[in-house]
Amino acid sequence: MQAFYTFEAGSGDVIADRSGVGSPLDLKIESPRAVQWKNGALAVRSNAKILSMQPADKIVEAVRRSNAISIEAWIRPANLK
């Protein structure tokens, strides 16, 4: 696992990488007003850019070495319509 985000911060504009692998690949929320922190979750309320704060070199290198990538996301829609 190259990057892991738990959304435990509960506030702020940074989502910390908790993987413990290499240099952390923290994410920056450009418009904090567009999101709402919840218990272990982040609700995106409107258009929001959430970007890595530096190049994702550790992910790129792992994909190149393995020639594969897996992404897991737990998403719960607020509105099914």
N, C-alpha and C positions, 0 to 999 in steps of 0.2 A: 504494500500500500504506500503510494508516494505522497498522497495528500489526504487529510481527514479533517472534516469540519463538523463540530458538535453543536455550534450555535449556543454555547453555554454562557457567553459573555453577558447577555441580557441588556446591553446598552453599548453605545459608541458607534464608530464608523469602520471598525476593523473586525473581520472574521478570522480568528486565529487558526492556523494549520496545526493540528494536534497529532500529526502522524509520527513525529519523532525521527523522521528520515531526512537526512541531509539538512540543508538550510530550509527553514520554514517558508512556505508559500502562502503567506497571509493575503487575504482579500480586502480590498478597500471599497466601501460603499460611498459612491460619489454624491448621492443625495440622501442623507440620513432621514429626511422627512418623508421619503418615499417608502420607507420600511417601518415595521413595528416589531420590536423584540418581544418574544413570548417565552414561556418556560421551555427552554431547549429547542426553540424554533425561531425562524425569522419569517415574518409575513411581509411579502412584497405588495404594497398597496397601490402603487402607480409605477410608471416607467422608472426604472432604476438601473444604473450601470454598477455592476459589482465586478471589479477587475483585480487580477493579481497585481501586487505592488512591485514585482520584479519579474523578469522573464521566467517562464515555467521550465527551465532547463532540466530539472531533475525528472520531470514527467516526459519531456521530449526524449531524453537519453534512455529512459526505461522503455519507452515505446520502440525506439530504434533497436535496442538490444534484443527485445523479445518479439518484435514485429507483431505486437498485439496490444490491445487496450481494452479494459473493462471499466465501466463507469456505473456506479450505483447511486441512486438518488431516492430519498423517501420524500414524496411530495403529496400533500393533501390539498386538493382544490377547495377554495372557500365557497365557490359557487359552481355547481355542476352544469349550469347553462352557459 
